[in-house]
C-alpha cells in the first residue's frame, strides 16, 4: 500500500501521470480514429493504418524511431483539420470511447492523491485537443500535452509547436514546479514507458506502471515500485454517484517551444546510441 499522506505544513506537491497505457488502456489519440473517420477527417485507408499503429503501440513494440515516425505520420494526417471540428468530435465521443478504458487502479490513485492534498497533472504525448477533455473527465488539475500549430483559418498546419515527449515532459514538470511551488523531491510520477525516464527521474517518488521491458529493467535496478494496472472500469460503474467537478485544465508547455523539442531529438539520438552499444 502506497503511503500517500500529505503533510500540509510543507511545500505543495503533485502527482504526474502519463496517460496512454498508464491511466487508460490504449493510445488516447488513436482511440478516436474511428470517430475522425466517421466525421470525414480521415479516409478508410488512414483509419486502417491508425488501427495498425494502435496494435503496434499496445504490443509494446514501438521504439524511439517508430514513435518518431508515428509523430510525423499523425502530424501529416491532421494537416488541414479544422480544430473546432476536432474538439466537437472528441466532446461527442469522449465518454463512449475513453470512460470504458480508464484503469480502475489509476482512478483510485488519482483520488488518493487528491485526498492527500496533491495536484494531479496529466502529462501526455497526445494532442491537447484530446488530452484536455480527458484530463477534465479524470478530475486532473493540470494538463501538459503536445500542441500543434493552428493557422489563421483555424486549421492545423501540420507543424508541431511543442512535442511532449522524453525530456520535454521533464522540462514542463520543472516549469510547473517553479510556477506552482511544487517540491519535486516529494512529488510522484507514473509511466509505462522508458521514454518517460526523464520525467520519472525528476521526482522523488517515481513509479513504473505496466512497464515496457526497458523501463522494467531500470525500475528493478533503481528499486522503483512497479505497479500492475489491468482493470479498465467505467467511472460511473465504479462509482455510481460520481460527479466529477470541472477543473480548469492548464497546459504548462507553451513556454518551452522549439528549443525543448530540439533537446528531445538529441536525447532520442543519445538513447539509441546507448542501446546500440
Buried (B, 14 or more C-beta within 10 A) or exposed (E): EEEBEBEEEEEBBBBBBBBBBBBBBBBBBBBBBBBBBEBEBBEEEBBEBBEEBBEBBBEBEBBBEEBBEBBEBBBEBBBEBBBEBBBEBBEEBBBEBBBBBBBBBBBBBBBBBBEBEBBBBBBBBBBBBBBBBBBBBBBBBBBBBBBBEBEEEEBBBBEBBBBBBBBBBBBBBBBBBEEBEBBBEBBBBBBBBBBBBBBBBBBEBBBBBBBBEBBBEBBEEEEBEBBEBEBBBBBEEBEEEEEEEEBEBBBBBBEBEEEBBEBBBEBBEEBEEEEEE
